[in-house]
């Protein structure tokens, strides 16, 4: 094995993407979309606010 390839695994899959096909449908109003981070209601997944205690 050459020095330039030492430590590299060529045949290993590091990641795979899974993307669902989406239909273009209803959209948020532009200000709401900017606040929510997405134009599409189907993609909006808010996280509940959390408080951290020391």
C-alpha positions in Angstrom: 0.0 0.0 0.0 1.3 3.4 -0.9 2.0 6.0 1.8 -0.6 8.4 0.3 -3.4 5.9 0.9 -2.3 4.6 4.3 -5.1 4.9 6.8 -7.9 5.4 4.3 -10.8 3.0 3.8 -11.9 3.3 0.2 -14.8 0.9 0.2 -16.7 2.1 3.3 -20.0 4.0 2.9 -19.9 6.9 5.4 -23.4 8.1 5.0 -26.6 7.7 3.0 -29.3 10.3 2.4 -33.1 9.5 2.5 -35.3 12.2 1.0 -39.0 11.9 0.7 -40.6 13.3 -2.5 -42.9 16.2 -1.7 -45.9 17.7 -3.4 -45.8 21.5 -3.8 -48.8 22.7 -1.8 -49.8 25.2 0.8 -47.1 27.7 1.9 -46.7 30.0 4.9 -47.0 33.8 4.5 -43.5 35.2 4.0 -43.1 36.7 7.5 -44.3 33.4 9.1 -41.9 31.4 6.8 -38.9 33.5 7.9 -39.8 33.2 11.6 -40.4 29.4 11.2 -37.3 28.7 9.0 -39.3 27.1 6.2 -41.9 28.1 3.6 -43.7 24.8 3.8 -46.0 23.9 6.8 -45.2 20.1 6.3 -41.5 20.8 7.2 -42.1 22.9 10.2 -41.1 21.0 13.3 -40.7 23.3 16.3 -38.7 22.1 19.3 -40.2 22.9 22.7 -38.3 25.5 24.6 -36.0 24.0 27.3 -34.5 25.6 30.4 -31.2 24.4 31.7 -30.2 24.4 35.3 -26.7 24.5 36.6 
